[in-house]
Amino acid sequence: MERHASALALVLASSPDLPVHCVRPQATEKAAGWFLDRFPGEVLYALKANPHPAVLDAVYRAGVKWFDVASMREIELAAGRYPDATLAFMHPVKARSTIRRAYFDYGVRIFAVDSCAELDKIIAETGGASDLTIIVRLAVSSDYAKHKLAGKFGAAGPEATTVLRKARVVADELGISFHVGSQCMRPEAWRIAMENVSETIRRAGVTVNIVDVGGGFPACYAGLTPPPLETYVDEIKAAFEDMPVLLNADLWCEPGRALCAEAGSHIVRVELRKGHALYLNDGAYGALFDAAHDGLVFPAQLLRAEGRPARPLKAFRLFGPTCDAIDAMDGPFFLPADVCEGDYIELGLTGAYGAVLATKFNGFGDYLEAELADEPMMSMYGEQAPASADIIAFDPRHAEHAAK
Ligand SMILES: Cc1ncc(COP(=O)(O)O)c(C=O)c1O
């Protein structure tokens, strides 16, 4: 992979015809190091968020040796690259053949379930193994998350107590997990979830060895600034200590977004401007899915040789290259008023659920890749915004002001 000092340096050097996925492994290493230092338990990287080898290596280099995997491909990837890694198969619905291969060929011992039927599959396909760690995923609310995950997975009501009791009998270790939804903006979501989960454990009358508080830890997007990550860890720590049902249980978390969002940015080119709409060479069917479907506003900066973005800033709507009308990103994205066809824009914080979601729809979906040495545009981990980034350009409140 080519390495450049910054997105601007890359554009000046090569004027790329394709959109560019940019990777900053150093940002992931910092984020993973932060979690290892501050989270009072095991940290598993949910590699679905960004399985790029440079990101995986950065996570591993920082010291994260446990991975949350959800498919055969993810198991092959993690086990092939890191033979000493511990893999936790956290998808609550698995093919029987995948369970067999995970257990017998890859040594996976940690499996998530959210139903008795799935538990039965695991018992059958592992030949009634006695060395299993079963993690029962419980349903919790996604109320405080930007990207909701409630409604698809998670045992609730009588099924929750039945599956917990049944899992306790067959499991060597029994855990519970939940997911408060991705990009969760309020730390108290975990306390509420942990109180509800305690109630379910009490009703089931089982002892639990592991509490896995899932992912959901936020990144910092334009106009979507979460409280400091310390407050999340403090809330979880306090809520964990208050869980009356535990005896020496271990605490786990499975961050995805928080470890890789800052590692990514994305260089796009303006192919046409129509008023306040910019038609780009990537979009909702590419690496910008979250901007279209979750309304995330990635911080944007115009990549022009003169450096600091010109004033005033104006609000723009972005469109992707496919023929579908939903290939649109409302933002608003604040960019210099004179942005025009042929300009390159860097969209920051695209590292989570970005490149990995890109499709080939409509014949698009080809990318270049580059490693960048500079700091992410915005960070949950840095002491301060980097000097090279004009933070005013990324924050809609300032931009609106500047645009007047
Ligand atoms: C089981 C599980 N764990 C962890 C994650 C990572 O979540 P996030 O990226 O919000 O941290 C996900 C995301 O879907 C998930 O399904």
The ligand as an SDF file (V2000), in Angstrom:
LIG
                    3D

 16 16  0  0  0  0  0  0  0  0999 V2000
  -22.2240   -8.8760   18.4810 C   0  0  0  0  0  0  0  0  0  0  0  0
  -21.6070   -7.5630   18.1440 C   0  0  0  0  0  0  0  0  0  0  0  0
  -20.5720   -7.1330   18.8860 N   0  0  0  0  0  0  0  0  0  0  0  0
  -19.9470   -5.9560   18.6090 C   0  0  0  0  0  0  0  0  0  0  0  0
  -20.3490   -5.1740   17.5580 C   0  0  0  0  0  0  0  0  0  0  0  0
  -19.6170   -3.8910   17.2920 C   0  0  0  0  0  0  0  0  0  0  0  0
  -20.4140   -2.8060   17.5260 O   0  0  0  0  0  0  0  0  0  0  0  0
  -19.8540   -1.3160   17.4460 P   0  0  0  0  0  0  0  0  0  0  0  0
  -19.2040   -1.1850   16.1280 O   0  0  0  0  0  0  0  0  0  0  0  0
  -21.0300   -0.4670   17.6200 O   0  0  0  0  0  0  0  0  0  0  0  0
  -18.8660   -1.1570   18.5670 O   0  0  0  0  0  0  0  0  0  0  0  0
  -21.4490   -5.5690   16.7790 C   0  0  0  0  0  0  0  0  0  0  0  0
  -21.9430   -4.7230   15.6760 C   0  0  0  0  0  0  0  0  0  0  0  0
  -22.8930   -4.9920   15.0070 O   0  0  0  0  0  0  0  0  0  0  0  0
  -22.0950   -6.8020   17.0720 C   0  0  0  0  0  0  0  0  0  0  0  0
  -23.1270   -7.2360   16.3520 O   0  0  0  0  0  0  0  0  0  0  0  0
  1  2  1  0
  2  3  1  0
  2 15  2  0
  3  4  2  0
  4  5  1  0
  5  6  1  0
  5 12  2  0
  6  7  1  0
  7  8  1  0
  8  9  2  0
  8 10  1  0
  8 11  1  0
 12 13  1  0
 12 15  1  0
 13 14  2  0
 15 16  1  0
M  END
$$$$
